[in-house]
Amino acid sequence: MVTTNPGTLRSPRYRQRPTCDGKLATQRPIRPLDTIGSTRSTTIATPADAIEARPALPIYLTPKKVARMLEVNERTVLRWAAEDPSMPTIRIGRVIRWEQDALFRWLAKKRPRKSMS
């Protein structure tokens, strides 16, 4: 059974929380809204002061996404990765990924074949 002292614990300025033995304990009093921030000087930080510029994380593509982008079969992309050592492939165990920027640079270097006509 929980017993409370009606004079102090039920005041809206105090928070109550149960303890491990089932009794209610009081925490620090809640400050009224009109006094919040009045005792401290406040400064507004600009985003340039508070946030450091971080480099963007690279985007890695799966074989399925590369195949869809190049409009070929997924097995064709995997065959290219196995046969062409210049293709920028990242292998971790059995997982194969392509960094998007490196793949675009590699594709830009590739030249289309000249037609035989």
Order of alpha helices (4+ residues) and beta strands (2+ residues): beta-beta-alpha-beta-alpha-alpha-beta-beta-alpha
